[in-house]
């Protein structure tokens, strides 16, 4: 039995099926085919498209720079999704000391890991929505003051229909320092009753 889709779900599916502009695809490095390279860009857009969502002004500045599908180093029959994004630390991301707030680092990890899991699933032939967080374990290593260019490297560790796990490392590009790292477990979102 097919579950009827809401207008919102239908619009999301239609948006995900639209081709991304070629110049956007060309600006993204990595070995993923164009249809997979477009997924993180589109999902990041979906996350922020309401315009007034949490940290929307920060999300708008995140740029996808690399999307790859790589063999898992631990299992030759599995693939990993890797998504690299960049953003510069600005005052709206910082605490009273002028360094990136821990909550902002967690926000960047959450979105980065979510799209790496979408890429990992797509690389193995599964088209899945971005999941919802179950756990996110985070470690903070170094401060990132205003003006720091961040490189956010997110990789799926395992992917599937029931649960997904990934890791993320946030680096200071200029100083080659690890700012924060973490691992996350996500699960598929449930379908709200109002969508039925």
Number of C-alpha atoms within 10 A of each C-alpha: 3 4 8 10 14 14 10 10 13 12 12 15 13 10 14 17 13 11 12 17 9 10 8 14 21 11 10 22 15 15 14 19 13 16 14 21 26 24 20 26 22 18 20 20 13 13 16 17 13 10 11 9 11 12 15 14 14 18 19 15 13 20 17 24 20 20 30 24 25 17 14 15 11 9 9 8 9 16 24 26 30 29 31 26 22 20 19 19 22 17 15 14 21 19 14 8 9 16 19 23 19 17 12 17 23 20 15 24 26 24 19 28 36 30 29 32 33 27 33 31 25 21 22 16 9 14 14 16 18 23 21 16 17 12 13 17 11 18 14 14 13 14 18 26 20 16 12 19 18 23 24 28 21 30 28 29 24 19 27 18 13 9 15 26 23 28 26 27 24 25 23 21 15 10 9 10 15 18 20 22 21 20 21 21 21 22 19 16 11 8 12 8 6 7 12 9
